Amino acid sequence: MRITGGQFRGRKLLSVKSDKLRPATDRLRETMFNILSNIMELEGSCALDLYAGTGSVGFEAISRGATTVVFVEADPKIADVLRANASALNVADLCDIRTMKVEKFLKSFSDIFRSGIGKFNMVYVDPPYAINDTTQRIVEDIIAHKIVNEDGIICVEHSKGYSPPTGFLLRQKIFGSTILSFIKPVLRPHEEKKCQSRPLLEK
């Protein structure tokens, strides 16, 4: 598992064998950040990596210019590997690692917001594929809690069994059985027409 772009391009990340891990592939991360770079400003951004695992998406964001990344990972052993990756890249000062369930993090976001983190420019969501209800609930909670700023994007990695909320979907890419959806929960007037109908999947 390597970082695909930015200042740490080519750097390997530590991982761990676990049935709980399903890291985003290099190809998916590279495609995702190439698309993001065309629809938002990555330099100086604040990112949230939910179900972070060993942190590949969050560290990719840092490599490409993010100045703050919050990682949420419930498994303490996996979170330790995430911290080791932050130390190896010498970016621990840019990382806020929360060892807790995603649901608890979202419920406590008002307190986290008051602590000075602020809203996020980019949120990455990759729940267990087999539980599409979880994906739907988490995305709805992210939108309901208003944790994404007006220029922010939610990136959701999911199976074909999940349908993103109508009216907020900007774009989708397909990678075999995996779909990557780009959702913008705060729409400006000129963007509303663009998001009224679901775009075709792009291979």
C-alpha atoms as a printed R data frame, in Angstrom:
    type eleno elety resid chain resno       x      y       z
1   ATOM     1    CA   MET     A     1   0.000  0.000   0.000
2   ATOM     2    CA   ARG     A     2   1.624  3.209  -1.233
3   ATOM     3    CA   ILE     A     3   0.749  6.894  -1.281
4   ATOM     4    CA   THR     A     4  -0.045  7.776  -4.890
5   ATOM     5    CA   GLY     A     5   0.551 11.519  -5.092
6   ATOM     6    CA   GLY     A     6   1.874 14.647  -3.435
7   ATOM     7    CA   GLN     A     7   4.932 15.101  -1.243
8   ATOM     8    CA   PHE     A     8   4.916 11.495   0.034
9   ATOM     9    CA   ARG     A     9   4.265  9.882  -3.330
10  ATOM    10    CA   GLY     A    10   5.631  6.334  -3.423
11  ATOM    11    CA   ARG     A    11   5.993  6.016   0.358
12  ATOM    12    CA   LYS     A    12   4.812  2.673   1.741
13  ATOM    13    CA   LEU     A    13   2.371  2.520   4.628
14  ATOM    14    CA   LEU     A    14   2.396 -0.058   7.383
15  ATOM    15    CA   SER     A    15  -0.576 -2.398   7.494
16  ATOM    16    CA   VAL     A    16  -1.741 -5.372   9.515
17  ATOM    17    CA   LYS     A    17  -3.506 -8.624   8.664
18  ATOM    18    CA   SER     A    18  -7.069 -8.344   9.894
19  ATOM    19    CA   ASP     A    19 -10.516 -9.379   8.714
20  ATOM    20    CA   LYS     A    20 -11.632 -5.913   9.808
21  ATOM    21    CA   LEU     A    21  -9.437 -4.178   7.239
22  ATOM    22    CA   ARG     A    22 -10.327 -3.492   3.622
23  ATOM    23    CA   PRO     A    23  -8.028 -0.625   2.636
24  ATOM    24    CA   ALA     A    24  -8.800  1.562  -0.359
25  ATOM    25    CA   THR     A    25  -6.734  0.395  -3.318
26  ATOM    26    CA   ASP     A    26  -3.981  2.582  -4.741
27  ATOM    27    CA   ARG     A    27  -5.972  3.000  -7.961
28  ATOM    28    CA   LEU     A    28  -9.130  4.068  -6.150
29  ATOM    29    CA   ARG     A    29  -7.275  6.594  -3.980
30  ATOM    30    CA   GLU     A    30  -5.408  8.050  -6.940
31  ATOM    31    CA   THR     A    31  -8.622  8.415  -8.945
32  ATOM    32    CA   MET     A    32 -10.516  9.868  -6.000
33  ATOM    33    CA   PHE     A    33  -7.950 12.561  -5.277
34  ATOM    34    CA   ASN     A    34  -7.539 13.418  -8.951
35  ATOM    35    CA   ILE     A    35 -11.296 14.055  -9.112
36  ATOM    36    CA   LEU     A    36 -11.286 15.964  -5.819
37  ATOM    37    CA   SER     A    37  -8.501 18.240  -7.043
38  ATOM    38    CA   ASN     A    38 -10.848 19.390  -9.833
39  ATOM    39    CA   ILE     A    39 -13.835 20.156  -7.607
40  ATOM    40    CA   MET     A    40 -12.296 21.459  -4.367
41  ATOM    41    CA   GLU     A    41  -9.132 22.974  -2.920
42  ATOM    42    CA   LEU     A    42  -7.028 20.285  -1.235
43  ATOM    43    CA   GLU     A    43  -4.236 22.631  -0.127
44  ATOM    44    CA   GLY     A    44  -4.870 23.713   3.451
45  ATOM    45    CA   SER     A    45  -7.978 21.541   3.770
46  ATOM    46    CA   CYS     A    46  -9.328 19.714   6.829
47  ATOM    47    CA   ALA     A    47 -10.252 16.074   6.181
48  ATOM    48    CA   LEU     A    48 -12.118 13.378   8.094
49  ATOM    49    CA   ASP     A    49 -11.267  9.704   7.514
50  ATOM    50    CA   LEU     A    50 -14.051  7.518   8.955
51  ATOM    51    CA   TYR     A    51 -13.452  3.791   9.442
52  ATOM    52    CA   ALA     A    52  -9.855  4.865   8.901
53  ATOM    53    CA   GLY     A    53  -8.083  1.534   9.235
54  ATOM    54    CA   THR     A    54  -4.350  2.182   8.943
55  ATOM    55    CA   GLY     A    55  -5.018  5.619   7.461
56  ATOM    56    CA   SER     A    56  -4.279  5.342   3.741
57  ATOM    57    CA   VAL     A    57  -6.883  7.917   2.671
58  ATOM    58    CA   GLY     A    58  -6.059 10.408   5.407
59  ATOM    59    CA   PHE     A    59  -2.325 10.230   4.737
60  ATOM    60    CA   GLU     A    60  -2.995 10.619   1.023
61  ATOM    61    CA   ALA     A    61  -4.892 13.802   1.888
62  ATOM    62    CA   ILE     A    62  -1.960 15.106   3.924
63  ATOM    63    CA   SER     A    63   0.449 14.260   1.125
64  ATOM    64    CA   ARG     A    64  -1.699 16.337  -1.224
65  ATOM    65    CA   GLY     A    65  -1.935 19.393   1.011
66  ATOM    66    CA   ALA     A    66  -4.376 18.804   3.883
67  ATOM    67    CA   THR     A    67  -3.206 20.478   7.073
68  ATOM    68    CA   THR     A    68  -5.497 18.617   9.492
69  ATOM    69    CA   VAL     A    69  -6.883 15.090   9.284
70  ATOM    70    CA   VAL     A    70  -9.120 13.473  11.873
71  ATOM    71    CA   PHE     A    71  -8.956  9.665  11.775
72  ATOM    72    CA   VAL     A    72 -11.725  7.620  13.414
73  ATOM    73    CA   GLU     A    73 -10.897  3.947  14.003
74  ATOM    74    CA   ALA     A    74 -12.590  1.791  16.634
75  ATOM    75    CA   ASP     A    75 -10.048 -1.053  16.824
76  ATOM    76    CA   PRO     A    76  -7.185 -0.104  19.200
77  ATOM    77    CA   LYS     A    77  -4.630 -2.407  17.539
78  ATOM    78    CA   ILE     A    78  -5.349 -1.023  14.090
79  ATOM    79    CA   ALA     A    79  -5.286  2.516  15.490
80  ATOM    80    CA   ASP     A    80  -1.785  1.806  16.844
81  ATOM    81    CA   VAL     A    81  -0.619  0.987  13.300
82  ATOM    82    CA   LEU     A    82  -2.243  4.217  12.146
83  ATOM    83    CA   ARG     A    83  -0.222  6.130  14.743
84  ATOM    84    CA   ALA     A    84   2.937  4.332  13.622
85  ATOM    85    CA   ASN     A    85   2.272  5.486  10.055
86  ATOM    86    CA   ALA     A    86   1.806  9.067  11.247
87  ATOM    87    CA   SER     A    87   5.138  8.905  13.071
88  ATOM    88    CA   ALA     A    88   6.944  7.298  10.126
89  ATOM    89    CA   LEU     A    89   5.774 10.118   7.844
90  ATOM    90    CA   ASN     A    90   6.557 12.706  10.538
91  ATOM    91    CA   VAL     A    91   3.043 14.155  10.344
92  ATOM    92    CA   ALA     A    92   1.716 13.266  13.800
93  ATOM    93    CA   ASP     A    93   1.170 16.983  14.481
94  ATOM    94    CA   LEU     A    94  -1.317 17.103  11.586
95  ATOM    95    CA   CYS     A    95  -3.272 14.056  12.794
96  ATOM    96    CA   ASP     A    96  -6.083 13.805  15.331
97  ATOM    97    CA   ILE     A    97  -6.632 10.086  15.921
98  ATOM    98    CA   ARG     A    98  -9.862  9.063  17.642
99  ATOM    99    CA   THR     A    99 -10.106  5.451  18.814
100 ATOM   100    CA   MET     A   100 -13.879  5.209  18.920
101 ATOM   101    CA   LYS     A   101 -16.903  4.094  16.941
102 ATOM   102    CA   VAL     A   102 -17.936  6.327  14.060
103 ATOM   103    CA   GLU     A   103 -21.477  6.632  15.425
104 ATOM   104    CA   LYS     A   104 -20.165  7.960  18.746
105 ATOM   105    CA   PHE     A   105 -17.867 10.408  16.982
106 ATOM   106    CA   LEU     A   106 -20.720 11.854  14.926
107 ATOM   107    CA   LYS     A   107 -22.974 12.171  17.965
108 ATOM   108    CA   SER     A   108 -20.264 14.081  19.827
109 ATOM   109    CA   PHE     A   109 -19.325 16.310  16.890
110 ATOM   110    CA   SER     A   110 -20.798 19.466  18.437
111 ATOM   111    CA   ASP     A   111 -18.275 19.147  21.285
112 ATOM   112    CA   ILE     A   112 -15.462 18.349  18.838
113 ATOM   113    CA   PHE     A   113 -16.423 21.370  16.737
114 ATOM   114    CA   ARG     A   114 -16.216 23.622  19.794
115 ATOM   115    CA   SER     A   115 -12.731 22.240  20.508
116 ATOM   116    CA   GLY     A   116 -11.476 24.142  17.470
117 ATOM   117    CA   ILE     A   117 -11.334 21.561  14.688
118 ATOM   118    CA   GLY     A   118 -14.020 23.265  12.610
119 ATOM   119    CA   LYS     A   119 -16.032 21.793   9.776
120 ATOM   120    CA   PHE     A   120 -14.465 19.505   7.194
121 ATOM   121    CA   ASN     A   121 -13.618 20.112   3.547
122 ATOM   122    CA   MET     A   122 -13.566 16.398   2.767
123 ATOM   123    CA   VAL     A   123 -15.070 13.369   4.491
124 ATOM   124    CA   TYR     A   124 -14.241  9.818   3.442
125 ATOM   125    CA   VAL     A   125 -16.664  7.042   4.418
126 ATOM   126    CA   ASP     A   126 -15.926  3.351   3.946
127 ATOM   127    CA   PRO     A   127 -18.174  1.239   6.213
128 ATOM   128    CA   PRO     A   128 -18.378 -2.559   5.929
129 ATOM   129    CA   TYR     A   129 -19.814 -3.332   2.475
130 ATOM   130    CA   ALA     A   130 -22.152 -6.026   3.727
131 ATOM   131    CA   ILE     A   131 -24.088 -3.499   5.808
132 ATOM   132    CA   ASN     A   132 -25.625 -1.018   3.366
133 ATOM   133    CA   ASP     A   133 -27.975  0.263   6.080
134 ATOM   134    CA   THR     A   134 -24.891  1.441   7.965
135 ATOM   135    CA   THR     A   135 -23.633  3.364   4.934
136 ATOM   136    CA   GLN     A   136 -27.013  5.054   4.497
137 ATOM   137    CA   ARG     A   137 -27.296  5.952   8.180
138 ATOM   138    CA   ILE     A   138 -23.749  7.312   8.446
139 ATOM   139    CA   VAL     A   139 -24.089  9.508   5.348
140 ATOM   140    CA   GLU     A   140 -27.443 10.804   6.609
141 ATOM   141    CA   ASP     A   141 -25.851 11.587   9.992
142 ATOM   142    CA   ILE     A   142 -22.947 13.454   8.356
143 ATOM   143    CA   ILE     A   143 -25.424 15.612   6.437
144 ATOM   144    CA   ALA     A   144 -27.752 16.078   9.427
145 ATOM   145    CA   HIS     A   145 -24.935 17.111  11.792
146 ATOM   146    CA   LYS     A   146 -23.648 19.621   9.200
147 ATOM   147    CA   ILE     A   147 -20.016 18.684   9.677
148 ATOM   148    CA   VAL     A   148 -19.069 19.510   6.072
149 ATOM   149    CA   ASN     A   149 -18.505 23.131   5.065
150 ATOM   150    CA   GLU     A   150 -20.162 24.768   2.052
151 ATOM   151    CA   ASP     A   151 -17.366 23.728  -0.310
152 ATOM   152    CA   GLY     A   152 -17.010 20.264   1.197
153 ATOM   153    CA   ILE     A   153 -17.382 16.836  -0.376
154 ATOM   154    CA   ILE     A   154 -18.339 13.461   1.107
155 ATOM   155    CA   CYS     A   155 -16.603 10.550  -0.648
156 ATOM   156    CA   VAL     A   156 -18.340  7.231  -0.074
157 ATOM   157    CA   GLU     A   157 -16.855  3.874  -1.063
158 ATOM   158    CA   HIS     A   158 -19.710  1.371  -1.312
159 ATOM   159    CA   SER     A   159 -21.248 -1.609  -3.066
160 ATOM   160    CA   LYS     A   160 -24.034 -1.505  -5.643
161 ATOM   161    CA   GLY     A   161 -26.550 -2.120  -2.870
162 ATOM   162    CA   TYR     A   162 -26.296  1.462  -1.585
163 ATOM   163    CA   SER     A   163 -27.951  4.440  -3.300
164 ATOM   164    CA   PRO     A   164 -26.618  7.911  -2.402
165 ATOM   165    CA   PRO     A   165 -29.181 10.564  -1.402
166 ATOM   166    CA   THR     A   166 -30.962 12.037  -4.427
167 ATOM   167    CA   GLY     A   167 -30.177 15.672  -5.090
168 ATOM   168    CA   PHE     A   168 -26.678 15.729  -3.621
169 ATOM   169    CA   LEU     A   169 -24.768 13.351  -5.877
170 ATOM   170    CA   LEU     A   170 -22.129 15.044  -8.038
171 ATOM   171    CA   ARG     A   171 -20.376 12.094  -9.620
172 ATOM   172    CA   GLN     A   172 -19.711  8.347  -9.413
173 ATOM   173    CA   LYS     A   173 -16.874  6.064 -10.481
174 ATOM   174    CA   ILE     A   174 -17.065  2.287 -10.701
175 ATOM   175    CA   PHE     A   175 -14.215 -0.085  -9.832
176 ATOM   176    CA   GLY     A   176 -15.494 -3.616 -10.439
177 ATOM   177    CA   SER     A   177 -17.931 -4.317  -7.601
178 ATOM   178    CA   THR     A   178 -16.948 -1.110  -5.806
179 ATOM   179    CA   ILE     A   179 -18.519  2.301  -6.427
180 ATOM   180    CA   LEU     A   180 -17.073  5.638  -5.348
181 ATOM   181    CA   SER     A   181 -19.682  8.380  -4.917
182 ATOM   182    CA   PHE     A   182 -18.963 12.096  -4.540
183 ATOM   183    CA   ILE     A   183 -21.697 13.810  -2.537
184 ATOM   184    CA   LYS     A   184 -21.993 17.545  -1.912
185 ATOM   185    CA   PRO     A   185 -24.355 18.134   1.027
186 ATOM   186    CA   VAL     A   186 -24.313 21.952   0.795
187 ATOM   187    CA   LEU     A   187 -25.393 23.120  -2.649
188 ATOM   188    CA   ARG     A   188 -25.182 26.627  -4.063
189 ATOM   189    CA   PRO     A   189 -27.969 27.722  -6.460
190 ATOM   190    CA   HIS     A   190 -25.906 27.108  -9.623
191 ATOM   191    CA   GLU     A   191 -25.101 23.567  -8.442
192 ATOM   192    CA   GLU     A   192 -28.659 22.451  -7.713
193 ATOM   193    CA   LYS     A   193 -29.590 21.816 -11.349
194 ATOM   194    CA   LYS     A   194 -26.424 19.779 -11.837
195 ATOM   195    CA   CYS     A   195 -27.346 17.485  -8.945
196 ATOM   196    CA   GLN     A   196 -31.036 17.017  -9.747
197 ATOM   197    CA   SER     A   197 -30.508 13.769 -11.657
198 ATOM   198    CA   ARG     A   198 -28.088 11.002 -10.802
199 ATOM   199    CA   PRO     A   199 -25.076 10.959 -13.157
200 ATOM   200    CA   LEU     A   200 -24.146  7.809 -15.044
201 ATOM   201    CA   LEU     A   201 -21.549  5.540 -13.506
202 ATOM   202    CA   GLU     A   202 -18.094  6.121 -14.952
203 ATOM   203    CA   LYS     A   203 -15.764  3.157 -15.431
